[in-house]
Amino acid sequence: MTNFLRNIKQKLTAWLRRRWQKIKAIPAGKRFQERYYRRQNKRQQRSQLKKIVTMLFGVVIILVGMFLWFVPGPGWLTIFVGAAIIAGESLTVARLLDWVEVKLRKVFN
């Protein structure tokens, strides 16, 4: 059983590294829009129900993040993850997150 778990961990780690390299290759201010377009092109025949469920899942994650503001926990990070999920389905949210990323980079650099 431990070999099975170790194998899953190695595959997951490799997958995350590949995803991170793809994200880093896209210039700041375009990352979320690129993700949006990639998801739309990849899944041309996605049902409207899947899109709605994905967006609702993102909203639930954002609401959990808002709750975590008031208790110890990663509230802002959770809200950001929820917004990133929604950005995969909404070009407006993707553009907003790209704009926020550029502004935050200016503040912290």
Backbone as XML, in Angstrom:
<?xml version="1.0"?>
<chain id="A" units="angstrom">
  <residue number="1" name="MET">
    <atom name="N" x="0.819" y="-1.203" z="0.000"/>
    <atom name="CA" x="0.000" y="0.000" z="0.000"/>
    <atom name="C" x="0.857" y="1.260" z="0.000"/>
  </residue>
  <residue number="2" name="THR">
    <atom name="N" x="1.984" y="1.232" z="0.704"/>
    <atom name="CA" x="2.815" y="2.434" z="0.746"/>
    <atom name="C" x="3.424" y="2.730" z="-0.620"/>
  </residue>
  <residue number="3" name="ASN">
    <atom name="N" x="3.764" y="1.683" z="-1.400"/>
    <atom name="CA" x="4.273" y="1.923" z="-2.755"/>
    <atom name="C" x="3.211" y="2.583" z="-3.620"/>
  </residue>
  <residue number="4" name="PHE">
    <atom name="N" x="1.968" y="2.169" z="-3.442"/>
    <atom name="CA" x="0.860" y="2.765" z="-4.183"/>
    <atom name="C" x="0.741" y="4.252" z="-3.857"/>
  </residue>
  <residue number="5" name="LEU">
    <atom name="N" x="0.767" y="4.593" z="-2.570"/>
    <atom name="CA" x="0.663" y="5.998" z="-2.158"/>
    <atom name="C" x="1.871" y="6.798" z="-2.617"/>
  </residue>
  <residue number="6" name="ARG">
    <atom name="N" x="3.047" y="6.193" z="-2.549"/>
    <atom name="CA" x="4.262" y="6.884" z="-2.993"/>
    <atom name="C" x="4.177" y="7.171" z="-4.487"/>
  </residue>
  <residue number="7" name="ASN">
    <atom name="N" x="3.654" y="6.233" z="-5.258"/>
    <atom name="CA" x="3.494" y="6.399" z="-6.699"/>
    <atom name="C" x="2.514" y="7.535" z="-7.001"/>
  </residue>
  <residue number="8" name="ILE">
    <atom name="N" x="1.412" y="7.581" z="-6.289"/>
    <atom name="CA" x="0.440" y="8.666" z="-6.471"/>
    <atom name="C" x="1.070" y="10.002" z="-6.124"/>
  </residue>
  <residue number="9" name="LYS">
    <atom name="N" x="1.814" y="10.051" z="-5.034"/>
    <atom name="CA" x="2.474" y="11.297" z="-4.623"/>
    <atom name="C" x="3.456" y="11.772" z="-5.693"/>
  </residue>
  <residue number="10" name="GLN">
    <atom name="N" x="4.237" y="10.854" z="-6.258"/>
    <atom name="CA" x="5.203" y="11.225" z="-7.289"/>
    <atom name="C" x="4.506" y="11.743" z="-8.546"/>
  </residue>
  <residue number="11" name="LYS">
    <atom name="N" x="3.430" y="11.086" z="-8.944"/>
    <atom name="CA" x="2.694" y="11.534" z="-10.134"/>
    <atom name="C" x="2.055" y="12.895" z="-9.905"/>
  </residue>
  <residue number="12" name="LEU">
    <atom name="N" x="1.482" y="13.103" z="-8.720"/>
    <atom name="CA" x="0.862" y="14.383" z="-8.398"/>
    <atom name="C" x="1.900" y="15.500" z="-8.360"/>
  </residue>
  <residue number="13" name="THR">
    <atom name="N" x="3.041" y="15.221" z="-7.747"/>
    <atom name="CA" x="4.116" y="16.218" z="-7.682"/>
    <atom name="C" x="4.606" y="16.574" z="-9.081"/>
  </residue>
  <residue number="14" name="ALA">
    <atom name="N" x="4.791" y="15.581" z="-9.922"/>
    <atom name="CA" x="5.239" y="15.841" z="-11.296"/>
    <atom name="C" x="4.201" y="16.661" z="-12.058"/>
  </residue>
  <residue number="15" name="TRP">
    <atom name="N" x="2.927" y="16.323" z="-11.891"/>
    <atom name="CA" x="1.855" y="17.059" z="-12.563"/>
    <atom name="C" x="1.835" y="18.515" z="-12.097"/>
  </residue>
  <residue number="16" name="LEU">
    <atom name="N" x="1.959" y="18.737" z="-10.782"/>
    <atom name="CA" x="1.962" y="20.108" z="-10.255"/>
    <atom name="C" x="3.151" y="20.901" z="-10.768"/>
  </residue>
  <residue number="17" name="ARG">
    <atom name="N" x="4.298" y="20.286" z="-10.859"/>
    <atom name="CA" x="5.482" y="20.984" z="-11.398"/>
    <atom name="C" x="5.272" y="21.395" z="-12.849"/>
  </residue>
  <residue number="18" name="ARG">
    <atom name="N" x="4.707" y="20.467" z="-13.655"/>
    <atom name="CA" x="4.439" y="20.819" z="-15.060"/>
    <atom name="C" x="3.457" y="21.972" z="-15.163"/>
  </residue>
  <residue number="19" name="ARG">
    <atom name="N" x="2.405" y="21.935" z="-14.362"/>
    <atom name="CA" x="1.405" y="23.021" z="-14.370"/>
    <atom name="C" x="2.053" y="24.340" z="-13.958"/>
  </residue>
  <residue number="20" name="TRP">
    <atom name="N" x="2.889" y="24.302" z="-12.919"/>
    <atom name="CA" x="3.543" y="25.522" z="-12.449"/>
    <atom name="C" x="4.457" y="26.095" z="-13.532"/>
  </residue>
  <residue number="21" name="GLN">
    <atom name="N" x="5.183" y="25.234" z="-14.249"/>
    <atom name="CA" x="6.052" y="25.706" z="-15.324"/>
    <atom name="C" x="5.239" y="26.369" z="-16.434"/>
  </residue>
  <residue number="22" name="LYS">
    <atom name="N" x="4.085" y="25.810" z="-16.761"/>
    <atom name="CA" x="3.217" y="26.416" z="-17.773"/>
    <atom name="C" x="2.726" y="27.781" z="-17.314"/>
  </residue>
  <residue number="23" name="ILE">
    <atom name="N" x="2.350" y="27.888" z="-16.050"/>
    <atom name="CA" x="1.865" y="29.160" z="-15.509"/>
    <atom name="C" x="2.976" y="30.201" z="-15.542"/>
  </residue>
  <residue number="24" name="LYS">
    <atom name="N" x="4.182" y="29.820" z="-15.134"/>
    <atom name="CA" x="5.303" y="30.762" z="-15.111"/>
    <atom name="C" x="5.679" y="31.246" z="-16.503"/>
  </residue>
  <residue number="25" name="ALA">
    <atom name="N" x="5.437" y="30.422" z="-17.514"/>
    <atom name="CA" x="5.807" y="30.789" z="-18.885"/>
    <atom name="C" x="4.908" y="31.878" z="-19.464"/>
  </residue>
  <residue number="26" name="ILE">
    <atom name="N" x="3.725" y="32.043" z="-18.911"/>
    <atom name="CA" x="2.787" y="33.057" z="-19.404"/>
    <atom name="C" x="3.093" y="34.374" z="-18.704"/>
  </residue>
  <residue number="27" name="PRO">
    <atom name="N" x="3.169" y="35.485" z="-19.434"/>
    <atom name="CA" x="3.485" y="36.765" z="-18.799"/>
    <atom name="C" x="2.404" y="37.209" z="-17.816"/>
  </residue>
  <residue number="28" name="ALA">
    <atom name="N" x="2.838" y="37.896" z="-16.766"/>
    <atom name="CA" x="1.903" y="38.434" z="-15.772"/>
    <atom name="C" x="0.913" y="39.356" z="-16.475"/>
  </residue>
  <residue number="29" name="GLY">
    <atom name="N" x="-0.327" y="39.286" z="-16.054"/>
    <atom name="CA" x="-1.370" y="40.096" z="-16.655"/>
    <atom name="C" x="-2.104" y="39.378" z="-17.775"/>
  </residue>
  <residue number="30" name="LYS">
    <atom name="N" x="-1.671" y="38.175" z="-18.108"/>
    <atom name="CA" x="-2.314" y="37.392" z="-19.164"/>
    <atom name="C" x="-2.625" y="35.962" z="-18.721"/>
  </residue>
  <residue number="31" name="ARG">
    <atom name="N" x="-2.190" y="35.589" z="-17.528"/>
    <atom name="CA" x="-2.276" y="34.194" z="-17.096"/>
    <atom name="C" x="-3.701" y="33.681" z="-16.996"/>
  </residue>
  <residue number="32" name="PHE">
    <atom name="N" x="-4.569" y="34.427" z="-16.361"/>
    <atom name="CA" x="-5.937" y="33.952" z="-16.159"/>
    <atom name="C" x="-6.731" y="33.969" z="-17.468"/>
  </residue>
  <residue number="33" name="GLN">
    <atom name="N" x="-6.459" y="34.956" z="-18.309"/>
    <atom name="CA" x="-7.127" y="34.988" z="-19.603"/>
    <atom name="C" x="-6.672" y="33.820" z="-20.476"/>
  </residue>
  <residue number="34" name="GLU">
    <atom name="N" x="-5.382" y="33.493" z="-20.435"/>
    <atom name="CA" x="-4.873" y="32.337" z="-21.180"/>
    <atom name="C" x="-5.544" y="31.061" z="-20.693"/>
  </residue>
  <residue number="35" name="ARG">
    <atom name="N" x="-5.688" y="30.938" z="-19.384"/>
    <atom name="CA" x="-6.343" y="29.753" z="-18.821"/>
    <atom name="C" x="-7.799" y="29.678" z="-19.286"/>
  </residue>
  <residue number="36" name="TYR">
    <atom name="N" x="-8.469" y="30.830" z="-19.282"/>
    <atom name="CA" x="-9.858" y="30.875" z="-19.740"/>
    <atom name="C" x="-9.962" y="30.391" z="-21.186"/>
  </residue>
  <residue number="37" name="TYR">
    <atom name="N" x="-9.147" y="30.966" z="-22.066"/>
    <atom name="CA" x="-9.208" y="30.603" z="-23.488"/>
    <atom name="C" x="-8.828" y="29.135" z="-23.706"/>
  </residue>
  <residue number="38" name="ARG">
    <atom name="N" x="-7.821" y="28.669" z="-22.963"/>
    <atom name="CA" x="-7.418" y="27.268" z="-23.085"/>
    <atom name="C" x="-8.556" y="26.332" z="-22.684"/>
  </residue>
  <residue number="39" name="ARG">
    <atom name="N" x="-9.236" y="26.664" z="-21.578"/>
    <atom name="CA" x="-10.362" y="25.832" z="-21.127"/>
    <atom name="C" x="-11.515" y="25.879" z="-22.128"/>
  </residue>
  <residue number="40" name="GLN">
    <atom name="N" x="-11.777" y="27.031" z="-22.698"/>
    <atom name="CA" x="-12.881" y="27.154" z="-23.651"/>
    <atom name="C" x="-12.581" y="26.383" z="-24.925"/>
  </residue>
  <residue number="41" name="ASN">
    <atom name="N" x="-11.338" y="26.450" z="-25.409"/>
    <atom name="CA" x="-10.973" y="25.729" z="-26.628"/>
    <atom name="C" x="-10.918" y="24.222" z="-26.402"/>
  </residue>
  <residue number="42" name="LYS">
    <atom name="N" x="-10.457" y="23.832" z="-25.233"/>
    <atom name="CA" x="-10.314" y="22.414" z="-24.927"/>
    <atom name="C" x="-11.668" y="21.737" z="-24.778"/>
  </residue>
  <residue number="43" name="ARG">
    <atom name="N" x="-12.613" y="22.465" z="-24.279"/>
    <atom name="CA" x="-13.915" y="21.866" z="-23.967"/>
    <atom name="C" x="-15.041" y="22.571" z="-24.725"/>
  </residue>
  <residue number="44" name="GLN">
    <atom name="N" x="-14.950" y="22.546" z="-26.025"/>
    <atom name="CA" x="-15.969" y="23.191" z="-26.851"/>
    <atom name="C" x="-17.340" y="22.584" z="-26.621"/>
  </residue>
  <residue number="45" name="GLN">
    <atom name="N" x="-17.375" y="21.305" z="-26.339"/>
    <atom name="CA" x="-18.661" y="20.630" z="-26.226"/>
    <atom name="C" x="-19.070" y="20.406" z="-24.773"/>
  </residue>
  <residue number="46" name="ARG">
    <atom name="N" x="-18.540" y="21.219" z="-23.861"/>
    <atom name="CA" x="-18.950" y="21.091" z="-22.466"/>
    <atom name="C" x="-20.404" y="21.485" z="-22.326"/>
  </residue>
  <residue number="47" name="SER">
    <atom name="N" x="-21.074" y="20.798" z="-21.457"/>
    <atom name="CA" x="-22.477" y="21.141" z="-21.256"/>
    <atom name="C" x="-22.587" y="22.397" z="-20.396"/>
  </residue>
  <residue number="48" name="GLN">
    <atom name="N" x="-23.672" y="23.081" z="-20.559"/>
    <atom name="CA" x="-23.939" y="24.286" z="-19.774"/>
    <atom name="C" x="-24.027" y="23.927" z="-18.295"/>
  </residue>
  <residue number="49" name="LEU">
    <atom name="N" x="-24.516" y="22.737" z="-17.995"/>
    <atom name="CA" x="-24.631" y="22.300" z="-16.602"/>
    <atom name="C" x="-23.258" y="22.211" z="-15.935"/>
  </residue>
  <residue number="50" name="LYS">
    <atom name="N" x="-22.259" y="21.681" z="-16.635"/>
    <atom name="CA" x="-20.908" y="21.587" z="-16.068"/>
    <atom name="C" x="-20.337" y="22.971" z="-15.798"/>
  </residue>
  <residue number="51" name="LYS">
    <atom name="N" x="-20.594" y="23.896" z="-16.692"/>
    <atom name="CA" x="-20.099" y="25.269" z="-16.497"/>
    <atom name="C" x="-20.756" y="25.894" z="-15.264"/>
  </residue>
  <residue number="52" name="ILE">
    <atom name="N" x="-22.045" y="25.703" z="-15.117"/>
    <atom name="CA" x="-22.759" y="26.260" z="-13.965"/>
    <atom name="C" x="-22.275" y="25.616" z="-12.678"/>
  </residue>
  <residue number="53" name="VAL">
    <atom name="N" x="-22.092" y="24.306" z="-12.690"/>
    <atom name="CA" x="-21.617" y="23.611" z="-11.486"/>
    <atom name="C" x="-20.217" y="24.094" z="-11.108"/>
  </residue>
  <residue number="54" name="THR">
    <atom name="N" x="-19.350" y="24.281" z="-12.093"/>
    <atom name="CA" x="-17.998" y="24.784" z="-11.818"/>
    <atom name="C" x="-18.048" y="26.176" z="-11.204"/>
  </residue>
  <residue number="55" name="MET">
    <atom name="N" x="-18.887" y="27.039" z="-11.749"/>
    <atom name="CA" x="-18.992" y="28.400" z="-11.208"/>
    <atom name="C" x="-19.587" y="28.386" z="-9.795"/>
  </residue>
  <residue number="56" name="LEU">
    <atom name="N" x="-20.579" y="27.545" z="-9.568"/>
    <atom name="CA" x="-21.150" y="27.439" z="-8.223"/>
    <atom name="C" x="-20.120" y="26.917" z="-7.225"/>
  </residue>
  <residue number="57" name="PHE">
    <atom name="N" x="-19.297" y="25.972" z="-7.659"/>
    <atom name="CA" x="-18.227" y="25.470" z="-6.803"/>
    <atom name="C" x="-17.264" y="26.604" z="-6.445"/>
  </residue>
  <residue number="58" name="GLY">
    <atom name="N" x="-16.914" y="27.439" z="-7.416"/>
    <atom name="CA" x="-16.049" y="28.584" z="-7.151"/>
    <atom name="C" x="-16.680" y="29.552" z="-6.159"/>
  </residue>
  <residue number="59" name="VAL">
    <atom name="N" x="-17.973" y="29.791" z="-6.300"/>
    <atom name="CA" x="-18.680" y="30.687" z="-5.374"/>
    <atom name="C" x="-18.671" y="30.105" z="-3.964"/>
  </residue>
  <residue number="60" name="VAL">
    <atom name="N" x="-18.882" y="28.800" z="-3.849"/>
    <atom name="CA" x="-18.854" y="28.155" z="-2.525"/>
    <atom name="C" x="-17.470" y="28.306" z="-1.900"/>
  </residue>
  <residue number="61" name="ILE">
    <atom name="N" x="-16.420" y="28.118" z="-2.687"/>
    <atom name="CA" x="-15.054" y="28.279" z="-2.173"/>
    <atom name="C" x="-14.836" y="29.715" z="-1.703"/>
  </residue>
  <residue number="62" name="ILE">
    <atom name="N" x="-15.330" y="30.694" z="-2.447"/>
    <atom name="CA" x="-15.208" y="32.097" z="-2.036"/>
    <atom name="C" x="-15.947" y="32.333" z="-0.720"/>
  </residue>
  <residue number="63" name="LEU">
    <atom name="N" x="-17.140" y="31.776" z="-0.584"/>
    <atom name="CA" x="-17.899" y="31.936" z="0.663"/>
    <atom name="C" x="-17.174" y="31.302" z="1.840"/>
  </residue>
  <residue number="64" name="VAL">
    <atom name="N" x="-16.554" y="30.159" z="1.625"/>
    <atom name="CA" x="-15.750" y="29.532" z="2.684"/>
    <atom name="C" x="-14.591" y="30.459" z="3.055"/>
  </residue>
  <residue number="65" name="GLY">
    <atom name="N" x="-13.965" y="31.059" z="2.046"/>
    <atom name="CA" x="-12.875" y="32.003" z="2.306"/>
    <atom name="C" x="-13.333" y="33.207" z="3.099"/>
  </residue>
  <residue number="66" name="MET">
    <atom name="N" x="-14.533" y="33.696" z="2.817"/>
    <atom name="CA" x="-15.071" y="34.823" z="3.595"/>
    <atom name="C" x="-15.304" y="34.420" z="5.045"/>
  </residue>
  <residue number="67" name="PHE">
    <atom name="N" x="-15.764" y="33.201" z="5.254"/>
    <atom name="CA" x="-15.923" y="32.703" z="6.620"/>
    <atom name="C" x="-14.566" y="32.619" z="7.315"/>
  </residue>
  <residue number="68" name="LEU">
    <atom name="N" x="-13.536" y="32.213" z="6.576"/>
    <atom name="CA" x="-12.204" y="32.065" z="7.167"/>
    <atom name="C" x="-11.550" y="33.400" z="7.507"/>
  </residue>
  <residue number="69" name="TRP">
    <atom name="N" x="-12.110" y="34.505" z="7.026"/>
    <atom name="CA" x="-11.608" y="35.812" z="7.463"/>
    <atom name="C" x="-11.763" y="35.971" z="8.965"/>
  </residue>
  <residue number="70" name="PHE">
    <atom name="N" x="-12.851" y="35.432" z="9.494"/>
    <atom name="CA" x="-13.199" y="35.678" z="10.887"/>
    <atom name="C" x="-12.690" y="34.606" z="11.837"/>
  </residue>
  <residue number="71" name="VAL">
    <atom name="N" x="-12.185" y="33.533" z="11.319"/>
    <atom name="CA" x="-11.579" y="32.488" z="12.140"/>
    <atom name="C" x="-10.167" y="32.272" z="11.616"/>
  </residue>
  <residue number="72" name="PRO">
    <atom name="N" x="-9.304" y="31.740" z="12.439"/>
    <atom name="CA" x="-7.935" y="31.515" z="11.948"/>
    <atom name="C" x="-7.932" y="30.575" z="10.744"/>
  </residue>
  <residue number="73" name="GLY">
    <atom name="N" x="-7.333" y="31.010" z="9.693"/>
    <atom name="CA" x="-7.267" y="30.195" z="8.483"/>
    <atom name="C" x="-6.882" y="31.034" z="7.286"/>
  </residue>
  <residue number="74" name="PRO">
    <atom name="N" x="-6.651" y="30.410" z="6.180"/>
    <atom name="CA" x="-6.186" y="31.105" z="4.971"/>
    <atom name="C" x="-7.340" y="31.721" z="4.176"/>
  </residue>
  <residue number="75" name="GLY">
    <atom name="N" x="-7.981" y="32.721" z="4.722"/>
    <atom name="CA" x="-9.155" y="33.318" z="4.089"/>
    <atom name="C" x="-8.894" y="33.897" z="2.714"/>
  </residue>
  <residue number="76" name="TRP">
    <atom name="N" x="-7.892" y="34.770" z="2.595"/>
    <atom name="CA" x="-7.618" y="35.407" z="1.307"/>
    <atom name="C" x="-7.194" y="34.384" z="0.264"/>
  </residue>
  <residue number="77" name="LEU">
    <atom name="N" x="-6.379" y="33.427" z="0.671"/>
    <atom name="CA" x="-5.932" y="32.400" z="-0.262"/>
    <atom name="C" x="-7.123" y="31.588" z="-0.772"/>
  </residue>
  <residue number="78" name="THR">
    <atom name="N" x="-8.041" y="31.259" z="0.109"/>
    <atom name="CA" x="-9.222" y="30.488" z="-0.278"/>
    <atom name="C" x="-10.104" y="31.283" z="-1.234"/>
  </residue>
  <residue number="79" name="ILE">
    <atom name="N" x="-10.263" y="32.566" z="-0.974"/>
    <atom name="CA" x="-11.047" y="33.427" z="-1.869"/>
    <atom name="C" x="-10.386" y="33.486" z="-3.250"/>
  </residue>
  <residue number="80" name="PHE">
    <atom name="N" x="-9.075" y="33.602" z="-3.266"/>
    <atom name="CA" x="-8.350" y="33.650" z="-4.532"/>
    <atom name="C" x="-8.525" y="32.356" z="-5.316"/>
  </residue>
  <residue number="81" name="VAL">
    <atom name="N" x="-8.467" y="31.220" z="-4.639"/>
    <atom name="CA" x="-8.659" y="29.934" z="-5.319"/>
    <atom name="C" x="-10.064" y="29.855" z="-5.917"/>
  </residue>
  <residue number="82" name="GLY">
    <atom name="N" x="-11.070" y="30.291" z="-5.161"/>
    <atom name="CA" x="-12.442" y="30.297" z="-5.674"/>
    <atom name="C" x="-12.586" y="31.200" z="-6.890"/>
  </residue>
  <residue number="83" name="ALA">
    <atom name="N" x="-11.956" y="32.372" z="-6.826"/>
    <atom name="CA" x="-12.011" y="33.297" z="-7.965"/>
    <atom name="C" x="-11.294" y="32.703" z="-9.182"/>
  </residue>
  <residue number="84" name="ALA">
    <atom name="N" x="-10.190" y="32.001" z="-8.954"/>
    <atom name="CA" x="-9.461" y="31.373" z="-10.061"/>
    <atom name="C" x="-10.303" y="30.280" z="-10.709"/>
  </residue>
  <residue number="85" name="ILE">
    <atom name="N" x="-11.075" y="29.556" z="-9.911"/>
    <atom name="CA" x="-11.964" y="28.530" z="-10.476"/>
    <atom name="C" x="-13.012" y="29.187" z="-11.369"/>
  </residue>
  <residue number="86" name="ILE">
    <atom name="N" x="-13.589" y="30.272" z="-10.892"/>
    <atom name="CA" x="-14.595" y="30.993" z="-11.680"/>
    <atom name="C" x="-13.961" y="31.600" z="-12.933"/>
  </residue>
  <residue number="87" name="ALA">
    <atom name="N" x="-12.707" y="32.059" z="-12.828"/>
    <atom name="CA" x="-12.026" y="32.676" z="-13.971"/>
    <atom name="C" x="-11.871" y="31.703" z="-15.137"/>
  </residue>
  <residue number="88" name="GLY">
    <atom name="N" x="-11.864" y="30.416" z="-14.864"/>
    <atom name="CA" x="-11.802" y="29.433" z="-15.945"/>
    <atom name="C" x="-13.065" y="29.413" z="-16.786"/>
  </residue>
  <residue number="89" name="GLU">
    <atom name="N" x="-14.141" y="29.970" z="-16.246"/>
    <atom name="CA" x="-15.429" y="29.976" z="-16.955"/>
    <atom name="C" x="-15.898" y="31.373" z="-17.336"/>
  </residue>
  <residue number="90" name="SER">
    <atom name="N" x="-15.282" y="32.414" z="-16.784"/>
    <atom name="CA" x="-15.730" y="33.787" z="-17.026"/>
    <atom name="C" x="-14.555" y="34.660" z="-17.450"/>
  </residue>
  <residue number="91" name="LEU">
    <atom name="N" x="-14.627" y="35.186" z="-18.659"/>
    <atom name="CA" x="-13.563" y="36.051" z="-19.162"/>
    <atom name="C" x="-13.459" y="37.330" z="-18.334"/>
  </residue>
  <residue number="92" name="THR">
    <atom name="N" x="-14.575" y="37.856" z="-17.868"/>
    <atom name="CA" x="-14.554" y="39.072" z="-17.054"/>
    <atom name="C" x="-13.781" y="38.853" z="-15.763"/>
  </residue>
  <residue number="93" name="VAL">
    <atom name="N" x="-14.021" y="37.753" z="-15.095"/>
    <atom name="CA" x="-13.295" y="37.451" z="-13.856"/>
    <atom name="C" x="-11.822" y="37.195" z="-14.163"/>
  </residue>
  <residue number="94" name="ALA">
    <atom name="N" x="-11.530" y="36.534" z="-15.284"/>
    <atom name="CA" x="-10.141" y="36.293" z="-15.671"/>
    <atom name="C" x="-9.404" y="37.614" z="-15.889"/>
  </residue>
  <residue number="95" name="ARG">
    <atom name="N" x="-10.048" y="38.549" z="-16.561"/>
    <atom name="CA" x="-9.422" y="39.863" z="-16.779"/>
    <atom name="C" x="-9.215" y="40.603" z="-15.457"/>
  </residue>
  <residue number="96" name="LEU">
    <atom name="N" x="-10.205" y="40.509" z="-14.566"/>
    <atom name="CA" x="-10.081" y="41.150" z="-13.263"/>
    <atom name="C" x="-8.904" y="40.570" z="-12.481"/>
  </residue>
  <residue number="97" name="LEU">
    <atom name="N" x="-8.764" y="39.256" z="-12.463"/>
    <atom name="CA" x="-7.651" y="38.644" z="-11.736"/>
    <atom name="C" x="-6.306" y="38.989" z="-12.363"/>
  </residue>
  <residue number="98" name="ASP">
    <atom name="N" x="-6.239" y="39.090" z="-13.694"/>
    <atom name="CA" x="-4.998" y="39.524" z="-14.333"/>
    <atom name="C" x="-4.654" y="40.951" z="-13.929"/>
  </residue>
  <residue number="99" name="TRP">
    <atom name="N" x="-5.636" y="41.823" z="-13.883"/>
    <atom name="CA" x="-5.424" y="43.214" z="-13.471"/>
    <atom name="C" x="-4.940" y="43.262" z="-12.026"/>
  </residue>
  <residue number="100" name="VAL">
    <atom name="N" x="-5.573" y="42.478" z="-11.151"/>
    <atom name="CA" x="-5.176" y="42.440" z="-9.735"/>
    <atom name="C" x="-3.748" y="41.913" z="-9.601"/>
  </residue>
  <residue number="101" name="GLU">
    <atom name="N" x="-3.405" y="40.894" z="-10.392"/>
    <atom name="CA" x="-2.053" y="40.347" z="-10.322"/>
    <atom name="C" x="-1.009" y="41.408" z="-10.673"/>
  </residue>
  <residue number="102" name="VAL">
    <atom name="N" x="-1.263" y="42.169" z="-11.732"/>
    <atom name="CA" x="-0.316" y="43.213" z="-12.144"/>
    <atom name="C" x="-0.185" y="44.273" z="-11.052"/>
  </residue>
  <residue number="103" name="LYS">
    <atom name="N" x="-1.307" y="44.699" z="-10.476"/>
    <atom name="CA" x="-1.267" y="45.714" z="-9.414"/>
    <atom name="C" x="-0.526" y="45.206" z="-8.185"/>
  </residue>
  <residue number="104" name="LEU">
    <atom name="N" x="-0.775" y="43.956" z="-7.791"/>
    <atom name="CA" x="-0.086" y="43.400" z="-6.623"/>
    <atom name="C" x="1.413" y="43.253" z="-6.874"/>
  </residue>
  <residue number="105" name="ARG">
    <atom name="N" x="1.778" y="42.904" z="-8.093"/>
    <atom name="CA" x="3.211" y="42.811" z="-8.408"/>
    <atom name="C" x="3.878" y="44.174" z="-8.312"/>
  </residue>
  <residue number="106" name="LYS">
    <atom name="N" x="3.191" y="45.221" z="-8.714"/>
    <atom name="CA" x="3.754" y="46.573" z="-8.599"/>
    <atom name="C" x="3.926" y="46.967" z="-7.132"/>
  </residue>
  <residue number="107" name="VAL">
    <atom name="N" x="2.968" y="46.608" z="-6.304"/>
    <atom name="CA" x="3.012" y="46.951" z="-4.883"/>
    <atom name="C" x="4.141" y="46.220" z="-4.188"/>
  </residue>
  <residue number="108" name="PHE">
    <atom name="N" x="4.302" y="44.924" z="-4.482"/>
    <atom name="CA" x="5.282" y="44.109" z="-3.753"/>
    <atom name="C" x="6.658" y="44.086" z="-4.400"/>
  </residue>
  <residue number="109" name="ASN">
    <atom name="N" x="6.827" y="44.676" z="-5.568"/>
    <atom name="CA" x="8.171" y="44.712" z="-6.190"/>
    <atom name="C" x="8.749" y="46.075" z="-6.143"/>
  </residue>
</chain>
